[in-house]
């Protein structure tokens, strides 16, 4: 998957990173979650979105725990 276009713009990405830092949010987790939501956007289906979001959180926790 590819990150949403807002992450392509250097200035917008910098601002997103600042907001993430101020709120103790992992920017890579945010990107992963946005990719999932974007992938389902416009598809008209919801089946699988919860599982895919759970995979993002699991991957984040694995990275955070050094696995």
N, C-alpha and C positions, 0 to 999 in steps of 0.2 A: 504494500500500500504506500501511498504518497501523502505526506502531510498536506493539510489545507493550504491554499495559496497565501494566506496571511503570514505563514512562516517563511515564504520565499522573499518577502520584502525585508531588507536589512533593518530599516528603522522600526518597522512594526514588530519584528522578531525581538529587537532590543527592548522595546517597551513591554512586550509579553514577558521576557525574562526578568525585567525589573519588578513587574507585578508579582511574578512567581516568587522571586526572592523575598519581597516584602511580606508575602503571605505564607512562606515556607512550603511552597508547592514545587514539586519536582517538574521541571519544564519538559523532560523527556516523557514523563507519565502523561502530562497534558497533551503533548503531541500524539502519543499513542492513542489516547482516548478520543481526540479529535479525528484521527484517521478512521477509527471504528465508526464514529457517528457519521462522518462524511460518507463512508462506504455504504451505510444504510439509508442515507438521505435520498429521498425521491424514489426509493424502491417500493414503497408501499407495504413493506413487510417488516414485522418486528421480531419474528422468530430468529433466534440466534444472537441477537444484540446483547442480551444479558450475559450469555456464555462468552462472547468475544470481549466484553468489558471486563469480565472476571479474569480472563486470560491476561489482559493488560495489567490488572492489579497484581496478579500472581507473579508476572514477570518483574514488575516493579519491586515487589517484596523480595524476590530472589536476588535481584541486583543489590538491593539495600543490605541484604544479609550476606552478600559476597558469595553466592552460589553460582 
